[in-house]
Amino acid sequence: MHSIKACGLAAFAVLSASSFGVLADEATPLKSGHEYMVTPNYPNNLHVIDLATDTLLKTCRMPDAFGPGTVQLSPDRKIAYVLNNHYADVYGVELDSCKQVFHASIGHQPGESAKSMFAFTVSHDGKELFAVANPTLKLNDRYVVQQPRLDVYSTDAGMNAKPVRSFPAPRQLTIMQSGDDGTLYVAGADVYKVDVKTGKFDVLIPSRHWKRPNYSAPDVLYVWNQQTYRRDFSLLYTAAKYKDKKQDPATAEYVYGQFSIDLKSGKTETTDFGPLTEIYFTGMRSPKDPNLMFGVLNRLDKYDVSTRPRLIIPTITLPSTRTVARFICRVRSMTSLFLTLTV
């Protein structure tokens, strides 16, 4: 069995640090027991990188146009699903052969143009793919914004996949993950749980509408759709934590925190873990210890969220954005962090 990581938004930095050398043929299968990373880049490629040697193993050429290049892996790690073509299409690429085995257009109604803002994922069993469409009806004299929808596709539908179910959806939905019981968790104005059979959306974690005493409204940024070794769906927020009911910003503590959903049990957490100053909306729990939180901007920071106050463990200063991308996308034995997807 091989281990694969997906890193959809750091392609340039990673590839600049990798040796290209002689590339394998597209049809070369991946080796059992090996660790790889898949990442897209401009102009329109899906690269498979050998993490043991820091070399580019092979390149799968993608159809149509690039962007955004968000990647989600099938549960068996054999197919990479890529949101591309200017947010308008999802492609399934078989990693052993680079063969395209799935394609779905986000816009499929007559006269509409539709985009998905990073909002897609694969079901826990790999049988279905979920995508949120934000459609606009293009008339001769005007554009008419339509109701967003959640479309459900069968992953065995091939190259002209059409939704098997469609449901109305709230606006401003972005990243999502599928729970082990089939529940879909979606980030938006709040974090929702969705019954993918009926299309019912319920608020699971209040975000825009949270009621935490002596906290400001949270600021959130939901664009990095991470499939984690721990099987959790975590989203970072920032907020002002006030001293008292006066809510004086001059004396407030400004914090980073996370909304977290255990995809195995459905249990949720809302937890502050560190000061605002050190990182920027990029972080993940350790796969070995859920109390350890890593975050990155100019430095790699590590927090023990079980302590009061939160303990900031000595940090590593990163010399370049290249290193930032490599820390985000790689797993090192000394820390066991970030995006391990082992089968």
Secondary structure as the mmCIF struct_conf table of DSSP 4:
data_model
#
loop_
_struct_conf.conf_type_id
_struct_conf.id
_struct_conf.beg_label_comp_id
_struct_conf.beg_label_asym_id
_struct_conf.beg_label_seq_id
_struct_conf.end_label_comp_id
_struct_conf.end_label_asym_id
_struct_conf.end_label_seq_id
STRN STRN1 SER A 3 ALA A 6
BEND BEND1 LEU A 9 LEU A 9
HELX_RH_AL_P HELX_RH_AL_P1 ALA A 11 SER A 16
TURN_TY1_P TURN_TY1_P1 ALA A 17 ALA A 17
BEND BEND2 SER A 18 SER A 18
STRN STRN2 SER A 19 SER A 19
BEND BEND3 VAL A 22 VAL A 22
HELX_LH_PP_P HELX_LH_PP_P1 LEU A 23 ASP A 25
TURN_TY1_P TURN_TY1_P2 GLU A 26 ALA A 27
HELX_LH_PP_P HELX_LH_PP_P2 THR A 28 LYS A 31
TURN_TY1_P TURN_TY1_P3 SER A 32 GLY A 33
STRN STRN3 GLU A 35 ASN A 41
TURN_TY1_P TURN_TY1_P4 TYR A 42 ASN A 44
STRN STRN4 ASN A 45 ASP A 50
TURN_TY1_P TURN_TY1_P5 LEU A 51 ASP A 54
STRN STRN5 THR A 55 ARG A 61
HELX_LH_PP_P HELX_LH_PP_P3 MET A 62 MET A 62
BEND BEND4 PRO A 63 ASP A 64
STRN STRN6 THR A 70 LEU A 73
TURN_TY1_P TURN_TY1_P6 PRO A 75 ASP A 76
BEND BEND5 ARG A 77 ARG A 77
STRN STRN7 ILE A 79 ASN A 84
TURN_TY1_P TURN_TY1_P7 ASN A 85 ALA A 88
STRN STRN8 ASP A 89 GLU A 94
TURN_TY1_P TURN_TY1_P8 LEU A 95 CYS A 98
STRN STRN9 LYS A 99 SER A 105
BEND BEND6 ILE A 106 ILE A 106
BEND BEND7 GLN A 109 GLN A 109
TURN_TY1_P TURN_TY1_P9 PRO A 110 GLY A 111
STRN STRN10 GLU A 112 LYS A 115
BEND BEND8 MET A 117 PHE A 118
STRN STRN11 PHE A 120 VAL A 122
TURN_TY1_P TURN_TY1_P10 HIS A 124 ASP A 125
BEND BEND9 GLY A 126 LYS A 127
STRN STRN12 GLU A 128 LYS A 138
BEND BEND10 ASN A 140 ASP A 141
STRN STRN13 TYR A 143 VAL A 145
HELX_LH_PP_P HELX_LH_PP_P4 GLN A 146 PRO A 148
STRN STRN14 ARG A 149 SER A 154
TURN_TY1_P TURN_TY1_P11 THR A 155 ASP A 156
BEND BEND11 ALA A 157 ALA A 157
HELX_RH_3T_P HELX_RH_3T_P1 GLY A 158 ASN A 160
BEND BEND12 VAL A 164 VAL A 164
STRN STRN15 ARG A 165 PRO A 168
BEND BEND13 ARG A 171 GLN A 172
STRN STRN16 MET A 176 SER A 178
TURN_TY1_P TURN_TY1_P12 ASP A 180 ASP A 181
BEND BEND14 GLY A 182 GLY A 182
STRN STRN17 LEU A 184 ALA A 187
BEND BEND15 GLY A 188 ASP A 190
STRN STRN18 VAL A 191 ASP A 195
TURN_TY1_P TURN_TY1_P13 VAL A 196 GLY A 199
STRN STRN19 LYS A 200 ILE A 205
BEND BEND16 SER A 207 SER A 207
TURN_TY1_P TURN_TY1_P14 ARG A 208 HIS A 209
TURN_TY1_P TURN_TY1_P15 PRO A 213 ASN A 214
STRN STRN20 TYR A 215 TYR A 215
HELX_LH_PP_P HELX_LH_PP_P5 SER A 216 PRO A 218
STRN STRN21 ASP A 219 VAL A 220
TURN_TY1_P TURN_TY1_P16 TYR A 229 ARG A 230
STRN STRN22 ASP A 232 LYS A 241
BEND BEND17 LYS A 243 ASP A 244
TURN_TY1_P TURN_TY1_P17 LYS A 245 LYS A 246
TURN_TY1_P TURN_TY1_P18 PRO A 249 ALA A 250
BEND BEND18 THR A 251 THR A 251
HELX_LH_PP_P HELX_LH_PP_P6 ALA A 252 ALA A 252
STRN STRN23 GLU A 253 ASP A 262
TURN_TY1_P TURN_TY1_P19 LEU A 263 SER A 265
STRN STRN24 THR A 268 PRO A 275
TURN_TY1_P TURN_TY1_P20 LEU A 276 THR A 277
BEND BEND19 GLU A 278 GLU A 278
BEND BEND20 PHE A 281 PHE A 281
STRN STRN25 GLY A 283 ARG A 285
BEND BEND21 PRO A 287 LYS A 288
TURN_TY1_P TURN_TY1_P21 PRO A 290 ASN A 291
STRN STRN26 LEU A 292 VAL A 296
BEND BEND22 LEU A 297 ASN A 298
STRN STRN27 ARG A 299 ASP A 304
TURN_TY1_P TURN_TY1_P22 VAL A 305 SER A 306
BEND BEND23 THR A 307 PRO A 309
HELX_LH_PP_P HELX_LH_PP_P7 ARG A 310 ARG A 310
STRN STRN28 LEU A 311 THR A 317
BEND BEND24 PRO A 319 SER A 320
HELX_RH_AL_P HELX_RH_AL_P2 THR A 321 CYS A 329
TURN_TY1_P TURN_TY1_P23 SER A 333 THR A 335
BEND BEND25 PHE A 338 PHE A 338
STRN STRN29 THR A 342 THR A 342
#
